[in-house]
Amino acid sequence: MSVPRSPEGHRISALMEIYNLPTPTEFAKAIGVSQPRLSNVVASGLPLGKEMAIAIVTRFPEVDLDFLLLGDPTGLKSLEPAEKLRQYARRERVELFTPPSSAR
């Protein structure tokens, strides 16, 4: 039985794609965390820890914690990643964004 991906895992997978870092090894190296820890969050539904969340928003400043943790689309500081993430969500049929009224 497989463990469902967490919303944060889906968001990280989307970021991996839009930043052209398609493997957990490449993305982990880019943000300075271990590949096994990243894979656990992305594929196994484990919670996204504070250290990894900070590493992601530090490496990709156009993404902030509101998007990463809550799915709040206002947490994207640029239209380009926002549009790419919307395209990813449509194609993969996943919900990356939380409706504004339930984001907080």
VENJOTA-V992182 format. One record per pair of residues at least 6 apart in sequence whose C-alpha atoms are under 6 Angstrom apart, sorted by the first residue. I is the first residue (numbers start at 1). GAP is how many residues later the second one is. D is the distance in Angstrom with one decimal. If there is no record, write none. Layout:
I/GAP/D + I/GAP/D
//
This chain:
3/41/5.7 + 5/38/5.9 + 5/40/4.5 + 6/39/4.7 + 9/32/5.7 + 9/33/4.0 + 11/85/5.9 + 16/6/5.2 + 21/6/5.3 + 24/11/5.9 + 25/10/5.2 + 28/6/5.9 + 28/7/5.2 + 31/24/5.5 + 31/25/5.8 + 31/28/5.9 + 40/6/5.9 + 57/6/5.7 + 57/7/5.5 + 62/14/5.8 + 62/15/4.7 + 62/16/5.9 + 63/13/4.9 + 64/11/5.2 + 66/6/5.4 + 66/9/4.9 + 67/6/5.8 + 67/8/4.5 + 70/33/5.7 + 71/25/5.8 + 71/26/4.3 + 71/27/4.8 + 72/25/5.8 + 72/26/5.6 + 72/31/5.6 + 73/24/6.0
//
